[in-house]
Amino acid sequence: MDNDSYLKILRNSEAWFEQAFAQKMVADKILVDVIMSEDFVVSLKEDESKLMDFVSLWGNALYHYGIGIENGLKGVIVKNYPELINLEMSGDDIVLKDIGGKASKNHDLYSLANRAGVLNRNLNLFKYDFDRMLLKNVLNHLTDVIRWASRYPVPTSPSKVFEIDQGVPMVGVYGFHILDVICPLFDYFQTLRDPNSKSVKDYLDEFLNDESGAV
């Protein structure tokens, strides 16, 4: 790829949003077609050993949601704060150092969200302070999922394990209620997309709004 083509894609926020929703689609498919399928739910009830299958599948769904959010946040930065794209030349080659600072290189979703302005109260993504606290904990949890939890049994040291804040219910971070935080982020990314962009089928939204679907 020549440098001009590379820069054109890099500086196109729609390319980042497209990747964000592609990752969400993968996560939605794992959740809707596998985890929430009638056969799998029945198997969980009949065989407790299947619980580890659920943990593995849910962890991988969260991994793709997390990568989707990371791409979406970078899309916000590329669109609204292009000055935070850090490039350097290495000979005739272009090297992307980061988008939004160190947070983008170490998958720190909470810090990246801050750099992207998503934590700004004026956006009204989350109405109450508790919701914003929940957002912080969910993003920190997803950071763990991306860095190690979906790939390795332990991180590089015990101190790398995220510990949920006191006062935040575990079910809001580790259970299905995490979707209440994830979905508004993707809704926000959608508002910033090119209106002429190719729409991506929202499998999760269709499932939750289908009267025949069972959660």
MOFENGI-V680498 format. One record per residue. N is the residue number from 1. RES is the residue in one letter. PHI is phi as a letter, one per 40 degrees, with the letter a starting at -180 (999 if undefined). PSI is psi in radians with two decimals (NA if undefined). OMEGA is omega in whole degrees, 0 to 359 (none if undefined). Layout:
# MOFENGI-V680498
n=(N | N)
res=(RES | RES)
phi=(PHI | PHI)
psi=(PSI | PSI)
omega=(OMEGA | OMEGA)
This chain:
# MOFENGI-V680498
n=(1 | 2 | 3 | 4 | 5 | 6 | 7 | 8 | 9 | 10 | 11 | 12 | 13 | 14 | 15 | 16 | 17 | 18 | 19 | 20 | 21 | 22 | 23 | 24 | 25 | 26 | 27 | 28 | 29 | 30 | 31 | 32 | 33 | 34 | 35 | 36 | 37 | 38 | 39 | 40 | 41 | 42 | 43 | 44 | 45 | 46 | 47 | 48 | 49 | 50 | 51 | 52 | 53 | 54 | 55 | 56 | 57 | 58 | 59 | 60 | 61 | 62 | 63 | 64 | 65 | 66 | 67 | 68 | 69 | 70 | 71 | 72 | 73 | 74 | 75 | 76 | 77 | 78 | 79 | 80 | 81 | 82 | 83 | 84 | 85 | 86 | 87 | 88 | 89 | 90 | 91 | 92 | 93 | 94 | 95 | 96 | 97 | 98 | 99 | 100 | 101 | 102 | 103 | 104 | 105 | 106 | 107 | 108 | 109 | 110 | 111 | 112 | 113 | 114 | 115 | 116 | 117 | 118 | 119 | 120 | 121 | 122 | 123 | 124 | 125 | 126 | 127 | 128 | 129 | 130 | 131 | 132 | 133 | 134 | 135 | 136 | 137 | 138 | 139 | 140 | 141 | 142 | 143 | 144 | 145 | 146 | 147 | 148 | 149 | 150 | 151 | 152 | 153 | 154 | 155 | 156 | 157 | 158 | 159 | 160 | 161 | 162 | 163 | 164 | 165 | 166 | 167 | 168 | 169 | 170 | 171 | 172 | 173 | 174 | 175 | 176 | 177 | 178 | 179 | 180 | 181 | 182 | 183 | 184 | 185 | 186 | 187 | 188 | 189 | 190 | 191 | 192 | 193 | 194 | 195 | 196 | 197 | 198 | 199 | 200 | 201 | 202 | 203 | 204 | 205 | 206 | 207 | 208 | 209 | 210 | 211 | 212 | 213 | 214 | 215)
res=(M | D | N | D | S | Y | L | K | I | L | R | N | S | E | A | W | F | E | Q | A | F | A | Q | K | M | V | A | D | K | I | L | V | D | V | I | M | S | E | D | F | V | V | S | L | K | E | D | E | S | K | L | M | D | F | V | S | L | W | G | N | A | L | Y | H | Y | G | I | G | I | E | N | G | L | K | G | V | I | V | K | N | Y | P | E | L | I | N | L | E | M | S | G | D | D | I | V | L | K | D | I | G | G | K | A | S | K | N | H | D | L | Y | S | L | A | N | R | A | G | V | L | N | R | N | L | N | L | F | K | Y | D | F | D | R | M | L | L | K | N | V | L | N | H | L | T | D | V | I | R | W | A | S | R | Y | P | V | P | T | S | P | S | K | V | F | E | I | D | Q | G | V | P | M | V | G | V | Y | G | F | H | I | L | D | V | I | C | P | L | F | D | Y | F | Q | T | L | R | D | P | N | S | K | S | V | K | D | Y | L | D | E | F | L | N | D | E | S | G | A | V)
phi=(999 | c | c | c | c | c | c | c | c | d | c | c | d | c | c | c | c | c | c | d | c | c | c | c | c | c | c | c | c | c | c | c | c | b | c | c | c | d | c | c | c | c | c | c | c | c | b | c | c | c | d | c | c | c | d | c | c | c | c | c | c | c | d | c | c | c | c | c | c | c | c | c | c | c | c | c | c | d | c | c | b | c | c | c | c | b | b | a | c | b | g | c | b | c | b | c | c | a | b | g | g | d | d | c | c | b | g | c | c | c | c | c | c | c | c | c | g | c | c | c | c | c | c | f | c | b | c | b | d | c | c | c | c | c | d | d | c | c | c | c | c | c | c | c | d | c | c | a | c | c | b | b | c | a | c | c | a | d | c | c | c | c | b | c | c | c | g | b | c | d | c | c | b | b | b | c | c | c | c | c | c | c | c | c | c | c | c | c | d | c | c | c | c | c | d | c | c | c | c | b | c | c | c | c | c | c | c | c | c | c | c | c | c | b | c)
psi=(2.29 | 2.83 | -0.68 | -0.74 | -0.70 | -0.84 | -0.60 | -0.76 | -0.80 | -0.72 | 0.15 | 1.84 | -0.54 | -0.57 | -0.66 | -0.71 | -0.65 | -0.75 | -0.64 | -0.81 | -0.43 | -0.71 | -0.66 | -0.67 | -0.75 | -0.81 | -0.76 | -0.71 | -0.73 | -0.76 | -0.87 | -0.84 | -0.35 | -1.14 | -0.73 | 0.09 | 2.59 | -0.73 | -0.74 | -0.71 | -0.75 | -0.72 | -0.60 | -0.68 | -0.56 | -0.43 | 1.84 | -0.40 | -0.31 | -0.16 | -0.65 | -0.55 | -0.75 | -0.81 | -0.76 | -0.76 | -0.78 | -0.71 | -0.68 | -0.58 | -0.78 | -0.60 | -0.83 | -0.62 | -0.76 | -0.78 | -0.64 | -0.77 | -0.71 | -0.78 | -0.69 | -0.75 | -0.68 | -0.59 | -0.69 | -0.78 | -0.79 | -0.67 | -0.79 | -0.45 | 1.06 | -0.37 | -0.22 | 0.11 | 2.07 | 1.89 | 2.74 | 2.72 | 2.38 | 1.63 | -2.16 | 0.09 | 2.59 | 2.31 | 2.13 | 1.96 | -0.83 | 2.90 | 1.81 | 0.26 | -2.93 | -0.55 | -0.59 | -0.37 | -0.50 | 0.30 | 0.56 | 1.62 | -0.62 | -0.80 | -0.65 | -0.68 | -0.65 | -0.76 | -0.56 | -0.10 | 0.17 | -0.40 | -0.03 | 2.17 | -0.48 | -0.32 | -0.45 | 0.57 | -0.63 | 2.19 | -0.70 | 2.72 | -0.64 | -0.67 | -0.66 | -0.61 | -0.70 | -0.72 | -0.80 | -0.81 | -0.68 | -0.78 | -0.65 | -0.65 | -0.79 | -0.54 | -0.77 | -0.75 | -0.78 | -0.77 | -0.76 | -0.60 | -0.51 | -0.04 | -0.58 | 2.77 | -0.46 | 2.73 | -2.95 | -0.30 | 2.74 | -0.55 | -0.21 | -0.10 | 2.15 | 2.37 | 2.18 | 2.50 | 2.56 | 2.48 | -0.14 | 2.12 | 2.38 | -0.61 | -0.44 | -0.33 | -0.71 | -0.18 | -2.96 | -0.27 | -0.19 | -0.45 | -0.46 | -0.36 | -0.69 | -0.80 | -0.75 | -0.53 | -0.80 | -0.58 | -0.70 | -0.76 | -0.68 | -0.62 | -0.39 | -0.11 | 2.76 | 2.17 | -0.32 | 0.08 | 2.69 | 2.17 | 2.57 | 2.31 | 2.21 | 1.63 | -0.70 | -0.79 | -0.73 | -0.70 | -0.81 | -0.43 | 0.05 | 2.08 | -0.41 | -0.20 | 2.52 | 2.19 | NA)
omega=(179 | 186 | 181 | 179 | 179 | 182 | 180 | 178 | 182 | 185 | 178 | 182 | 181 | 178 | 179 | 178 | 178 | 178 | 179 | 183 | 174 | 178 | 177 | 179 | 178 | 179 | 179 | 181 | 177 | 184 | 186 | 188 | 182 | 187 | 183 | 179 | 183 | 181 | 182 | 179 | 178 | 181 | 178 | 181 | 186 | 185 | 183 | 180 | 179 | 182 | 179 | 174 | 178 | 181 | 181 | 181 | 180 | 178 | 179 | 174 | 180 | 177 | 181 | 173 | 181 | 178 | 177 | 178 | 178 | 178 | 179 | 179 | 177 | 175 | 177 | 180 | 180 | 182 | 188 | 183 | 183 | 178 | 179 | 172 | 185 | 181 | 170 | 179 | 175 | 188 | 177 | 185 | 175 | 179 | 175 | 180 | 178 | 172 | 181 | 176 | 184 | 183 | 183 | 181 | 181 | 175 | 179 | 188 | 181 | 178 | 179 | 177 | 178 | 179 | 181 | 179 | 183 | 181 | 180 | 182 | 183 | 178 | 180 | 176 | 180 | 192 | 189 | 179 | 179 | 179 | 179 | 175 | 178 | 177 | 179 | 182 | 178 | 180 | 177 | 177 | 180 | 174 | 175 | 181 | 180 | 186 | 186 | 194 | 179 | 186 | 184 | 179 | 180 | 174 | 183 | 176 | 180 | 183 | 181 | 182 | 179 | 176 | 183 | 179 | 175 | 180 | 177 | 181 | 182 | 182 | 180 | 182 | 187 | 181 | 182 | 179 | 176 | 179 | 178 | 177 | 183 | 186 | 178 | 177 | 179 | 175 | 179 | 178 | 182 | 180 | 182 | 184 | 173 | 181 | 179 | 182 | 179 | 181 | 179 | 180 | 179 | 184 | 183 | 181 | 179 | 181 | 183 | 181 | 177 | 183 | 181 | 180 | 178 | 181 | none)
